[in-house]
Amino acid sequence: MAFSKLSRLDATEIRNPRAYLFRVVHTVALDQVRSQQRRQARDIHALTPATGTDDGGDIDVRRAIVRLPLQQRSIVYFAYWEDLEAAQIGELLGIATKTVRRQLAKAQFRLRKDLQ
């Protein structure tokens, strides 16, 4: 990313290429840390009861997810906790994008049914 932009720029536009690259690396690293912090906060929020009383709703969701087949559970995790697209999930799991979409729909149907 930084190198491709650096090669397109005129040498006079960047006074200190080394400082520019350090700044790019710093920014990318900071973005990664912030993303990880947001993901952790979201996971903690998902595991914490929404109200002061524990009605067992969160536990039911976790139990319903655990009952899903491994492939569907993996797809649900990647789709909702990692915010990946179907094509990315398919690439990670070695399955077709269409299969990812179909399995996600089946998992959503089963979770909806189990949690009613």
C-alpha positions in Angstrom: 0.0 0.0 0.0 2.6 2.5 1.1 5.1 1.5 -1.5 2.6 1.6 -4.3 1.6 5.2 -3.3 5.2 6.1 -2.8 6.1 5.1 -6.4 3.2 7.1 -7.8 4.2 10.3 -6.0 6.7 12.7 -7.2 9.9 12.7 -5.1 9.3 16.4 -4.3 5.9 15.6 -2.6 7.5 13.5 0.1 10.3 15.3 1.9 11.3 12.3 4.1 10.3 8.9 2.6 11.6 7.1 5.8 9.4 9.2 8.0 6.5 8.7 5.6 6.8 4.9 5.8 7.1 5.0 9.6 3.9 7.0 9.8 2.1 4.6 7.5 3.2 1.6 9.6 2.2 3.4 12.8 -1.2 4.2 11.4 -1.8 0.6 10.1 -0.7 -0.8 13.5 -3.0 1.6 15.3 -5.9 0.6 13.1 -5.3 -3.0 13.9 -5.2 -2.3 17.7 -8.4 -0.3 17.5 -10.1 -3.0 15.5 -9.1 -5.7 18.0 -10.3 -3.5 20.9 -13.7 -3.0 19.2 -14.0 -6.8 18.6 -13.2 -7.6 22.2 -15.7 -5.0 23.5 -18.3 -6.5 21.2 -17.6 -10.0 22.4 -17.8 -8.9 26.0 -21.0 -7.1 25.3 -22.4 -10.2 23.7 -21.6 -12.3 26.7 -22.9 -9.8 29.3 -26.7 -9.7 30.1 -28.4 -6.6 28.7 -30.3 -6.0 31.9 -29.5 -6.2 35.6 -31.4 -9.5 35.8 -30.0 -12.6 34.3 -33.0 -14.2 32.5 -30.8 -16.9 30.9 -31.2 -15.5 27.4 -27.5 -15.2 26.7 -26.9 -18.7 27.9 -29.7 -20.0 25.6 -28.0 -18.3 22.7 -24.7 -19.9 23.5 -26.3 -23.3 23.9 -28.2 -22.9 20.6 -24.9 -22.0 18.8 -23.0 -24.9 20.4 -25.7 -27.3 19.0 -25.1 -26.2 15.5 -23.0 -28.4 13.3 -19.3 -27.4 13.3 -19.4 -25.9 9.7 -22.5 -23.8 10.5 -21.0 -22.7 13.8 -17.8 -21.7 12.1 -19.7 -19.7 9.4 -21.8 -17.9 12.1 -18.6 -17.0 13.9 -16.8 -15.6 10.9 -19.9 -13.8 9.6 -21.0 -12.1 12.9 -17.9 -11.9 15.0 -15.2 -11.4 12.4 -17.5 -9.5 9.9 -16.3 -11.5 6.9 -18.1 -11.7 3.6 -19.3 -15.0 2.3 -16.5 -15.2 -0.3 -13.9 -14.7 2.4 -15.5 -17.3 4.7 -15.6 -19.7 1.8 -11.9 -19.1 1.1 -11.0 -19.7 4.7 -13.1 -22.9 5.0 -12.3 -24.2 1.6 -16.0 -24.2 0.5 -18.0 -22.5 -2.2 -19.5 -19.1 -1.5 -22.9 -20.5 -2.3 -22.4 -23.2 0.3 -21.5 -20.5 2.9 -24.7 -18.6 2.1 -26.8 -21.7 2.3 -25.3 -22.9 5.5 -25.6 -19.5 7.1 -29.3 -19.4 6.2 -29.8 -22.9 7.7 -28.0 -21.8 10.8 -30.1 -18.7 11.1 -33.3 -20.7 10.6 -32.3 -23.2 13.3 -31.2 -20.5 15.8 -34.5 -18.7 15.2 -36.4 -21.9 15.8 -34.4 -22.9 18.9 -34.6 -19.5 20.5 -38.4 -18.9 20.1 
